[in-house]
Amino acid sequence: MKILIGYATSEGHTRKICRHIADHLVAGGVSVELLPLAEAEGLELSRFDRVILAASVHAGHYQRTLSDFVAAQPGALAAHPALFLSVSLAAAGHDAEDWKGLDKVVEDLTAATGWQPQCVAHVAGAYRPADYDLLRRFVMRQIIARKDPEADLDRPKEYTDWPALEQLVQDWLAD
Ligand SMILES: Cc1cc2nc3c(=O)[nH]c(=O)nc-3n(C[C@H](O)[C@H](O)[C@H](O)COP(=O)(O)O)c2cc1C
């Protein structure tokens, strides 16, 4: 079994998530290729049995490299069992409006590319103040202060549930 894990990231947390999944799969004897989607031009998907794609939400959108990759591979991608990991801070909470917003981000991706992943999982991301420019740091401080009053706004915080992520991937593989 060979799995492609392709990701797009802005501040690096989705890469960390994908590395974690890759390590977990490799430890279980699965062959994995981990690839930033920005470097995936010309990739031959037929080399893989399954595909995991991951990207993070910024201002209601995924990275352009995700939609470019998906749009360039319509038939080949549809022919593979695929898991799409949508990484966001909305997924760290239980706000119904936030979750509706996440559904919309996925719907927009499908509308723009025609790709309907068989399996979509929303994964809680991270707050990484050192990786933001001044404006983003200001905006993100307001958001985190509101969503997570216990957070220290000067320090990074990961909301990802790592054991749940491993279980999710295991369940998808067993499906
Ligand atoms: C400028 C900016 C905009 C963001 N917009 C959203 C958003 O619209 N919805 C959301 O749920 N999370 C949003 N986030 C949170 C990111 O999705 C989260 O931090 C994620 O872990 C980033 O992953 P990455 O480091 O792989 O890019 C935003 C983060 C930043 C810095």
The ligand as an ORCA input file, in Angstrom:
! r2SCAN-3c Opt
* xyz 0 1
  C      -4.522     35.298      8.829
  C      -5.228     34.078      9.338
  C      -6.545     33.850      8.954
  C      -7.211     32.716      9.438
  N      -8.518     32.513      9.065
  C      -9.196     31.469      9.585
  C     -10.559     31.264      9.232
  O     -11.154     31.972      8.416
  N     -11.217     30.232      9.829
  C     -10.597     29.399     10.728
  O     -11.251     28.507     11.254
  N      -9.288     29.536     11.030
  C      -8.585     30.559     10.493
  N      -7.257     30.730     10.798
  C      -6.586     29.719     11.637
  C      -5.730     28.732     10.813
  O      -6.548     27.925      9.988
  C      -4.931     27.864     11.814
  O      -4.058     28.701     12.518
  C      -4.182     26.736     11.137
  O      -3.546     25.965     12.143
  C      -3.138     27.260     10.153
  O      -2.501     26.154      9.567
  P      -1.099     26.321      8.793
  O      -0.084     26.707      9.847
  O      -0.841     24.994      8.213
  O      -1.305     27.367      7.760
  C      -6.566     31.811     10.321
  C      -5.222     32.049     10.669
  C      -4.563     33.159     10.187
  C      -3.125     33.394     10.599
*
